[in-house]
Amino acid sequence: KDAHYLLDAITPKKHPICVQQFIAGKAANSAFAAWNGEVVGTVYYDVLMADAVVGPPNVVRRTNCPQIDRASRLAAKHFGFSGLHGIDFIRDERGTAYAIEINPRANQGGTLAFGPGHDLPSALATAAFGSARMREAIANDVVTLFPREWRRDPTSRWLNDGHHAVPWDDPAVLMATIGKPVH
C-alpha cells in the first residue's frame, strides 16, 4: 500500500555495482572522531575474535598502525567529516592494511576510552565545545565486547584476559542485552 513500490517497479533505478579484490587476512578497524575534516581522536584495533571473517567483532586489540591512521585522516579531510566514523580494513599476512568500507557512524571502537586523544566522545566534544570530561582510560589493550563473546563462548579465554566493555552503569541496557535481571 505504499506508492513508492509501484514507482520503483515502473521506473527502476540503476544501482551501481562495486567489486573489490579479495584479500585474505584478518579484520582491523579504525574508529575516529573528526571535526571539519580534521581527525581529533582515534582508536585503531585488530579483531582477535568474531563470529565470522567480516562482521561485528567480539574481541579486539588496540593497535597503532600508520597505514590505518593515514587512511582515516585522508578520508576525514577528503569528505570533510564531522562526527564519529569508522573504516573497516583487512590486514594481509604481512600486516598491510587494505580499506574495504567507510562507515559514516560510530563503530564498536568508538565506545572505548583509551585516554587523551583516544576517547572519541571526549575528543569530539572538546573540538565542538572547547572542553569535555575525560573518562577513565582502559588499561588493557585487549577488550572483550559485551555480550558478543560471552554469547559465542561462555568459557572463552578472552573473558578472563580482556577488559570487559559491559554497561554496568546502565542496568536497563544491561538487562535488555542479556534478557534477565542483573544483581
N, C-alpha and C positions, 0 to 999 in steps of 0.2 A: 504494500500500500504506500510505498514511497516512490515518488515520481523519478527520483534520480536513477533508479534501476532501469526504468524504461528509457530515459535519456541515454544512459550508458549503452543499452542494447541497440538503440537506433543510431547513435553516433559514437562508436567505440573510440577511445583514446589510444594513441600509440604509446606504449611504455618502453623506455629504453632498457636494454639488456646489458648488464655489467658482468664481465667474465674476468676472473682472476686466475693467475697461475697457481697451482697447488704447491705449497711449501710444507714439507714435512718438518715437524718440530713441536715445540711446546708454546702454550699461550702465555702472553705477557700483556700488561695493560699500563696505560697512562691515565691518571686522574689528575685534572688540573683546574685551578681557578684562574680566570682571566678577567681583565678589566680593560676595555677599549683596545683590545688586540694585544695586550701585554700579559704574559703569564705572571701571576703574583703568588702562586702556591702550587706545589706538585707532590704527588705520591705516585711513584712508579713501582710496579711489582710484577713478579713472576708468579704464575699459577702453579702451585705444587700439587693440588688435587681438585678435580671437578668431576661431575657426573658424566661428562663427555669431553671430547677433544676440544671443542669450542662450545662455549656456553658459560653460564654463571659459575664463578669459582667457589670452591668450598674452603680452600686453604691457600693463602698467598704469602709470599716473602717479599718484603720491601727491598728494592734494589736501586742502585744509581746506574743509569745507562745513558751515556752521551747521545746515542742514536735516538732513543725514545725522547730524551729531553729536547733535542734539536727538532724532531718531528712535531712535538707538542707546541713548541714555540713558533715554528713556521706556520702551522695550521692556525694558531691563535691570531697571528699577525695577518695572514692572508685573508681570513674570513672576518677579522675584526671582532673576535669573540669577546663577550662579557658574560660571566656566569660560570657554572660548573660544567665541565666537559670531560670526555674520555676518548681515548683511541685504543682500539684492540690491535694487538700485534701477534705475530708468530715468530719465535726465535728458532733458527735452524740449528743444526748440530754444532756449528762454530760459534753460536751465540748472536749471530747477525739478526737484527730485528727488522721485520717486514710489516708495515702498516696494512691492515685489512679492512678497517672500518673506523669512521669517526662518529662519535655519539654526541649529539647536542644536549646532553643531560648528565647528571651525576651518575657515576657507576659505584660499585661496592667500595672501591678505594677512596672515594670522596667522603666517606663517613669516618675514616680513620684519622687519628691525630698523632703525628709523629714529631711535634714540636714546631718551633718557629719556621715558617716557610713551607711546612708540611702538614698543616691543619687547614684544609681548604675553606671551610666556612669562616674561620677567623681571618684568613688571608683576604678573602673576598669582602668581608665586612670592613676590614681595615682599608682596603682600596676604595670602597664605595663611601664610607662614612668617616674615615680618619682613624678609627681605633676599634678594637674588639677585644673581648676577653678570650684568652687562650685556654684551651682545655689541657688537662694533664696529658703529657706525652706518653704514648705507648712505648715501653722499654724494650719489648721483644719485637724483632723484625718479622717473625712468623705470626700470622694472625689466622685464627680459625673463625670463619664466618658462620654465625648462628642463623638459623638452625641447620643449614645445609649439610655440614659434615656430620653433625650429630645424627641427622636422619639417614645419611648414607651408611654410616657405620658407627653405632654407639660405642664400639670398642676401639675406634681409630686411635693410633698413637698420637695424631695431631691434637686430639682433645687434651692430652697431657702436655704436649710440647709447645703449643701456640698460645698466644694471647687470645682470650675469648671476646669476640665482638658481640656481646649479649646486651640487650636493652634493659639492664637491671633497674635503671632509673625510671622506667615506664612500664609498670606491671600490666597495664591494659594491652599494650603492644606485645609484651612477652606472652601473656595468656592467649591472645589471639593467634600468635605464631605457633604455639605448641598445642593449643586446643584444650588446655585444662588449667585450673588454678595453680599458682605458684606460691609456695610458703617460704 
